[in-house]
Amino acid sequence: GALQVFYTSLNSPSQLSGWKSDSGDPCGESWKGIICEGSSVVAIQVSGMGLTGTLGYLLSDLFNLKTLDLSDNTIHDSIPYQLPPNLTTLNLAKNNLTGNLPYSISLMTSLIYLNVSQNSLSQPIGDILANLQAVSLMDLSFNNFVGDLPNSFSSMSNLSSLYLQNNELTGSINVLAGLPLTNLNIANNHFTGWIPWEFKSIPNLISDGNSFDNGPAPPPPPYTSPPPGISHDKHNRTRGDGSDSQGSHSGQEKKLKVGPIIGIVVGSIVVLSCAMLALVFCFRRFSKDKQEDERSSRDFLGALSLGKDKEVQDPRVKSTATTTDLKPLPAEILMGERGYGKPGSVKRTSSPITATSYTIASLQTATNSFSQECLVGEGSLGRVYRAEFPNEKILAVKKIDSAALSLQEDDHFVEAVSNMSRLRHPNIVTLVGYSTEHGQRILVYECIGNGNLHDMLHFGDDSGKSLPWNARVKVALGTARALDSRPRAEQSLVRWATPQLHDIDALSRMVDPALDGMYPAKSLSRFADIIALCVQPEPEFRPPVSEVVQALIRLMQRASVVKRRSNEESAFPYKLSDYEAIEMSF
């Protein structure tokens, strides 16, 4: 059950007396920190018990849970995507949690108290607060949240206490102006602009440590009543003395002199001229922006395509290549909401999108709320889930982590989707859908259900059958074609590398960038000398493998001797690293 998984993920702490990892009745056996109503668990209160581990992945199964208080422990890792949906109190303060606020918080319509302060949460808050209209206290203080405040803050109509101090938040705070706040702490961020006039009514306001403009905010423009004869004219006409009123008005018109008329005409000409210049400027700017958007879109398309996935494919997944029956979103809401950043900064695309636009609700249903059981892979851009739709279609849903995208890439997300949706190639998985609802960035692909090539070659499938010969030849052919598509100078690794083995600058470019320069240049040169001997064109000049082994051993032994000597000498106040020791040996 969910509590058993939760207990195991906390490393089965002895402090939780009565808890069991395999079975047991939490209500009948009085598990520590568990409060029940009948046979239903309604509260977990284990604050300050020195708990470690993570939050697990089955908390969403606790449908009757109202209070979850895990504060003042040392729980680490990210807040799981799945949380109890009917919580009224969620307290995760004073832990070691990382990542961002999960989207599942936006579905907790009964939530009243939310406290995730004093953790290491980062990334933008996300536009996930629109449905939290019952929340009266929210504490996000002492974290590393960045970006502007989301517009959905304005929907929190019952929010009376908000604590955002000691983060890295930026932009304006005007979105908070209409809230019924009595306690507001926004100190030590990077907010700018004016402090709204409405904040004068907040009894407890702390706003120091920001970059607000000096002085009070400028007052709103005064109300100007409409001119006579426009909004009230129809009332005058219905009265009995309407003819006198009109006659007086006509007399006033006749009193207009030539000077004011000339002024009006000249002013109109000036305004029209400015408007024409503005149109010309905007047209030129639009053309330039469009070119930049196209370039940015191409760059972002590469970023999305090159995210390396660490596949953990489920062999039970069947391959399919069709979309669902869901209707696309209307054009006016095609872009959805920004998950973070400035409102409206996501750029619209002028190109058609052939992929289906999914709703978040439909994707949650298909992936069981992005549950761990549906997880089939994880890469540099996010996680991939197996999605089963009502029409028996099975697709792969890639939920992109907002931290994996730069602001520019996020701005051009839909443009990239438009380009990817038109790609058709036997070696490229087809993009069949996407979603930008609620600031999310989600891609939906055909589901490739045969697992990865390594497992098929070495382990076979569930039935014990290995990959047949013809399929293996086909794999070899595909690999050869991939090599053949490379620039001709790089098709032969030996011919490509040999001229560079004696050029120290070229050698540094050949080294794995992941080493980040953490190696001695002289040692690299010695290693290249060994390689150069091994790739001699005449066989008689190539050393036997035994000599290569001895050369590498000598290289390692010399490094070990120098390292030991350097650690024994008092002249060195610190212990040398391996690569420093090797550097000194030459």
N, C-alpha and C positions, 0 to 999 in steps of 0.2 A: 504494500500500500504506500500511499504518499508519505505518511509519517515515517515508515520504516526506511524509505529511500532518503528522506531528509536526515534521519538519524545517522545513516551510514555516511552521507556526504559531509556531516559534521565530525567525521572520524570517530563515531561511536563513543562520545565522551561519557566518562563515569559520573560526571556531575548530573547528568539527566537520569536520575534514578528511576527505575521502573520501565524505561524505554527499552524496546527490543528491535533488532534489525530484521527479524524474520517473521514474527507474528505478534500476537498479543492484542489486548483490548485497552486502548488508552483511557477510556471512560470507566471501565469496570475495574481496572488495576491501578488507578491513581498515578498516572505518569506525571513526573514533576513538570510543572509549568503548563500543564494542559488543563483547560477549563471546558467542561461539557454542559450541554443542555440535553438531557435525555441521553441518547446514544450518539449525539452529534458533537463534534469538536468545534467550539465557537471561538476559542482563544488559545494562542500560544504565547506565553509570557516568560521568556528566559533571559531577561536583561542582566548584564553584568555577571555572567557565569563562566567567563574565560573560555568561551567556545571558539573553536577553530574550524578550518575546512571551508566548504562552499555551501550555497543554498540549494543545490540539487536541481532537479528538473521536473518534479511532479507536484509542485505546490499548487498548480492550477486545478488539481483534483480535489482540493479542500473547498468544496462549494459552500459549506456552511460556516466557514471561518470568518469571523468579524474582526478580530484583533490579532495582529502579528507584531510582537515586540521582541526584536533580537538586538536591541541597542547595547552599546558598551561591551562588545566582545571583540574578537580579532578575526572575524569572518572575512575571507578575501575573495578574489575573482569578481566577475561582473554580476550585476543583478540579473537573474534569469529572465528570458523572454516571457515565461509563463509564471504568473502570480495568481494567488487566490482572487477570483473575480468579484467577490461580494464583500471585500474588506471595508470596514469603516475607519479602522486605525492601522496605519503602517508605519512602524518605527524601526529604521535600520541605522540610526545615528551611531557615531563613534565605533566604526569598524574600519576595515581596510578594503572596502569595495572600490572597484575601478569600472571603467567603461562609461556608459551614459544611462539615462532613464529609459527603460524599455517601453515599447509601444503599448504593452498590455495595461500600463497605468491609465491610458486614455479610456479604457473600457470600464474602469471602476467608478461607476456612476454613484455609488453609495458612499464613497470615500469622504471622510470628514477631516481626518488628521493625517498629514504626510510629513515625515521627518527623515531625511537622508543626510543630515548635516555631519560634518567632521569625518568625511571619507576622502577618497581620492578620485571622485567622479569627475569626468572631463567631457569635452565635446559640447556642442550647443545643447540647450535644454530641449529643443524640438517643439514643434507646434502640435502638442498632444494634450492640451489642457482644456479644450473646448467643452468636453463633457463632464468636467469636474466642478459642476456648479454647486455641489454640496460641501466642498472643502472650505473649512473655516480657518485652518492653520496649515501653512506650508513653510517648511524650513529646509532650504538648500544651501545653507551657509557653510563656509570653510571647506570648499571643494575647489575644483579647477574648471568650472563651467566657463565656456567662452561664447562669443557671438552676441547678437542682439536679443532682447526679450521677445518671445514669440507673440504674435497678435492674439493668440487664444487666451492669454492672460485676461483680456477684457471680458471674457465669458464667465469668469469665476465670480459670480454675483454675490456669494456669501463669504468671500475671503475677508477676514478681519485682521489676521496676523500673517505677515510675509517677511521672511528673513533670507536675504540674498547676500549678506556681507561676506567679504573675503573670498571673492571669486575673480574671474577675469572677464566679466561681462562688459559689453560695450553698447554704444548707441544711446538712443533716447529712452526715457522712462515714461513717456506720455501715455503708453498703453495701460499704465496703472492708474491714470488720473480718475477714472470713473468708478473705482472699486470702493466698497465701504470699509476702508482700512482704519483700524485704531492703533495698530503696531506695524511699523515699516522700518526695516534696517537694510539699507543698500550701501553701506559704507565699504570703502576699500575695494572698489571696482574701477572700471574705466568709462563710466557713463559720461555723456556729454549733453550739450544743449541746456535748456532751462528747466528748473524745477517747477512743475505745474502749479498754478494758483490753487488747485483743489487740495494740494498737500497741506495747506495752511490749517485745514480742519482735522488733520491727523494728530491725535494727542501725543503719541510717542513716535517721533520721526528722527532717524539718524541717517545722515547722508554725506558725512565728511569722507575725505579720501577719494574723491572723484574729480572730474574735470568739467564741472558745470560752469556755465557762464555766470559772471558776477551779477548780483542784483536779482530782483524778482522777475518772473516771466512777464513778458508784455501782455497786457490785458487783451481779451478778445475784442474784435472791432465792435464799436457801438451799433446798436440797432437803428437802422434808418427806415422810417415809414415810407411807403410808396407815394409817389407824387400824386397830387389831387387830379382827379379825372381819370385815374387808371383803375385802382382797386376799389375806390368808392364811387366811381362815376355812375355805375348802374343804380346805386341807391338814390343819387340825386335825380336821375331821370324818372324814377318812379314817383317822385313827389309832385305835388300840385304846382309848386313854383319852379318847375324844371325849366321853363322857358326863360325866366329871369336869370337863372343860374347860367344857362348857356349863353345868354346875351352878354352877361358880365364877362364870361370866359372869352367870348369873341372879341370883346372890347380890349381885353388884355393882349390878345394876339396882334391886334392892329397897332399896338403901341411898340412892337418890336422894331428896333432901329436897324439901319443898314450895317453899322459896325459889327454888332454881334453876329449877324448873318454871315458876313465875310469871315469872321473868326471861326465860325462853325465849319464853313466850307474848307478853309485852309487846314484846320485841324483834321478834318476827315481825310484830306489828301495825304497829310503826313502819316496818319495811321495806316492808310492803305499801302503807302510806300514801305513802311516798316514791315507790314505783314508780308509783302511780296519778297523782301529781303530774307525774312525769317523762313519762308517756304523754300527759297533757293538753298539756304544754309542747311535746313533740315534734310532736304533731298540729298545733298552731297554727303552729309553726315550719315544718313541712312545707308547710302551705297557703300561707304567705308565700313560701317558697322557690319553690314551684311557680309562683306569679304572677310572681316575678322572673325565673324561667327562661323563661317564655313571652315576657316583654318582651325579655329578652336575645336570645332566639332570633329574634324579629322583627327586632331591630336587626342581628343577624349575617346574617340572610337578605338584608337590603338590602346589606350589605357584600359578600357573595359575588356578588350579582347586578350590582352597579355597578362591579365591577372592569373597567376598560377594556382590551379586548384589541386589540393591534396585529396584525390578522390578516395572515398571509402564506399564505393558503389555497392548497393544492395543487389545481388544477382537476381532477386525476385522481381525487380522492376522490369516491366515490359516496354519495348520501344514503341513510340507513337509519334505522329507528326501532324496533329490537327489541333485546332483551337476549340474553345468551348462555345456554348450558345449565348454567352453573355454579350450584351449590346455595348458598343463603344460609347464612351462618354461624349456629351455634346461638346462642340468645338470651343464654346466659351469657357468650359472648365477643364479643357484638355490638359492644361499644365498642372492642375492641382495646386496644393499649397506648398510653400517652401518649408522644409523641416527646420531650417535655421537661416540666419542671414537676414538681409533687408527684404521687406515684403515686396513682391513683384519683381524680384531680381532674376528669376528664372526666365530665360529667353524663350519665346515662342518659335516654332519652326514653320517655315514656309513650305517645306517639303511634305508630301503626304506620308502618313504612317500606315503601313499595311498590317502592322501587328494589332492584336486586340487589346483594348484598354480594360484591365480588370479592376474590380473594386477590392479594397482591403478585406472586406467582409467575406467575399467569395474565396480569396486566397487563404484566409484563416480557416475557413471551413474545410477547404481541400487539404490543408496541411495539418489539421488538428491543432490550430493555433501555433503553428511553427514548432511543433513538439519535437522532443529529442528522438522519438521513434521514427519520425519522418526525415531526420537528418541523414543525407547520403554523401555529403562532401563539404569541404571547407577550404577556401582559398584566400588570396590576399585581399580580395574585395568583399568577402562576406561568406555566408553559409548557403548551401544548396539543399533544398528540401524536395522530397517526393510528394507530389500533389495528385490526389484522386478526386476527380470532379463527378458530379451526379450523372453525367452522360457516359460514364465509364472511361473517360479519357484520363491518361496518366501523363503528367508533364513534370518538368523540373523547374522549381522556383528558386531563383537566386536573389536573396535578400541582402542588398548592398549595405555595408556598414558606412554610416555617414562620415566617419573619420577617415575612410579610405579615399574619399574624393576631396580634391581641393575645391575652393569656392568657384573657380572658373569652370572646372569639370562639372560641378553640380549645376551651374547656370546653363550649360549646354547639354544637359542630360537628354532631354527630349529630342534635340537635334541629332544626337548620337543614336538614339533609339530609331529615329527615322531612317538613318543610314544603314544601321544593322538589320532593320526589318526587310530591306531590299536585297541583302546579300544572299546569293544562292550558289553553293559550291558543295561538291560531294564530301569534302573534308572539313566543312564548317557546320556546326550544329545550328539549325534554323531557329531564329528568334520568332516566337509566335505571339508574345504578349508582353505587357509591362504594366506598371502602376506607379502613379505619383501622388496618390491620395494621402492626405495628412502628412505631407512632407517625406513620405517614404520613397525609396528608389529601389524598385523591384523589377527584375527581368524574368520572363517565363520562356523556357526553351522546350524543344522536343526532348523527350526523356530517352537517353541512351542506356539501355538496361543490361548490357552484356559485361559490365564491369570494366576493369582496366586491362591493358594488353599483358602486363607482367603476370597478373594472376591467371589469365587465360593460358599463357604459355607454360607456366610452372605448376599450377595447382589444378587446372581444369575447372569444370563447373560442378554443380551440386550432384549431378548424376555420375560423376567420376570420369566422364569422357574428356580426353585432352583435345586440344585444338587440332583439327585434321590437317593433313599435309597441304592440300590445295589452299587452305586458308592461310597457312604459314607462308607459302610462296607469295600469296597476295599481299601479306604484310611486308615481306621483303621487297616486293615491287614498289609498294607505296613509299617505303623508306628510301629506296634508290631514287625514285622520282623527286623526293624532297631534297636529297643531296644534289641531284642534277639541276634543280632550280636555283641553287646558290650561285653567286658570281663565279665565273670560271676559275679565277685565281684562288678561290677558296675550296674548290671541289676536291683537291688533293691536299690533305692536311700537312703532309710532309713538305710539298713544294711551297705551300703558303708559309710554313713556320721557319724553314731552314734559313732564308735570307735575314730573318729577324733575330736569330739566336745570338748574334754578336753585336747587337745594337741595344744598349741598355734602356734607351727610351722605348724602343719597340717591345722589349721584354716586359717592361712595367705595364704596357697595355695588354699583354697577353695573360697576365696574372689575374686570377679571380678577383673581381672588384670587392667581393665580400671581405677580403683580407684588409681592405682599407689602408693599404700601405704599411701594415704591421709586419714587415719582413726586411732583412738587410739586403741592400743592393748587391754587395759582393757575393753573398751566399747564393743569390738568384743567378748571378753570372756563372758561378761554379756549377750550379745545377744545369744551366744551359749548355755548358761545355760537355757534360755527360750526355745530354740529349743529342748534341751535334755529332758525337761519335756514333750514336746508335742509328742515325739516319744518313750515314754515308752512302753515296750511290753505288760504290763498289763493295760487294759482300766481304772481300778479304780485309777491308779496312774497318769493318764493324767489330767491336769487341764482343766476346762471348758474354752471356748473361752473368756468369760468375764474376767477371771483372766489374761489371756494372754494379753488382751487389756490393763488392768490396769498396768501390768508390763511394757509394752512398753510406756505407758503414763508417768509413773514415770521416766523412762529412759530419755525421752525427756524433762520433766519438770526440772530434775536435770541439764541437759545440758543448758537449758535456763537461770536458776538462776545463774549458774557459769559464763555464758557468760556475763550476765548483770553486775555482780559484777566486773568482770575483766575489763570491759570497763569503770567503774566508778573510779577505783583505779588509782591514778596518777603514781603508781610505774610501770605501764605498758605503755611504750611509743607508743604502737601500739594497734590496735584493734585485739583481738584474733579471729581466724577463728573458725567455729563451731566445727571442730574436735579437736582443741586445748582446747576449753572450756570443751568438754566432757572428755578429757584426765585428766584435772585438777580435775574433780569431783570425781575421784576414788582414 
